[in-house]
């Protein structure tokens, strides 16, 4: 007889495994993206308070662009993963 609490007989769903992996990378990209946006805001206020040079403007723009490039897909993928998980739970998978 098999023990119902024994997890060794459970099959691993490759779709859910891949979804968990994508969720991990999405969360990392989300955190790094917000970090770059915060850096851009900090640099802007520092430049506004002291001296707004071309170098500071370039740093602000570059950090803001990097933050947006990381955040846009990570936010969309995050919502997609949450919706897929919610759908799996509703269907009983």
N, C-alpha and C positions, 0 to 999 in steps of 0.2 A: 504494500500500500504506500502511496505517496503522501507525504506530509503537505498539507495545503500552505503551510508557512514557508516551505522550502522554495527559495527563489532560484535555485539552480536549474529548475525545469522550465522556467519562464523564457519565452523567446524574446529577444530584443528586437524591437521594431526599428528598422534602419531609418525610417522617415522621422520618427520622434527623436532618435539619436542625433541625426543630422540637424534637426530643428533646435535641439539643445546646444549643439556646437555653434550654430549660427547665432543663437540668442546670446551666448557667451561673448562672441566677437562683436555683436551689435552693442552690447552693454559697454564693452571696452571702448569702442568707437564713439559712443555717446558721451562717455565721461571725458575722453580726450578732446572731443569737439567742444564741449562746454568749457573745458579748461582753456582752449585757445580763444574762445569768445571772451572769457573773463580776462585773459591776458590782453586782448585787444582793448577792452574797456579800461583796464588799469593803465596801459600805455597811453591811451587817449587822455585820461585825467592827469597823468604825469606830464605829458607834453603840453597840455592846456595850462597847467600850473607853472611850468618852468619855461620851456622854449619849444615851440612847435617847428621843428626842422624837417627837412625832406627825409632824413633818415628815420625819424620817428614816424612820419606819415607812412613810409614804406613798411615799417615794422607793423604798424597798426593794420594796414590793408592786408598784408601777407597773413598775419595771424587770424584776421577775420575771415579771409577766404578759406584758409585751411580748416577753421572751425566749421564753416558752412558746408564745405565739401564732405566733412566727416559726419555732420549732424543730419543732413538731408536724407541720405539713404539709411542711416541707422535708426532714425525716428520712424520712417516708413516700414522698415523691416521689423522693428519692435512691435508696432501695431499689428502687422501681419502675423507675427508669431503668436501674439496674445489671442488674436481672433482664431487662429488655427487650433490652439490649445483649448479655447472655450468651445469650439465646434466639436472637438474630439470628446470633451467631457459631456456635452449635451447628447452626443450619439452613443455614449457608453463605451468608448474605446479606451 
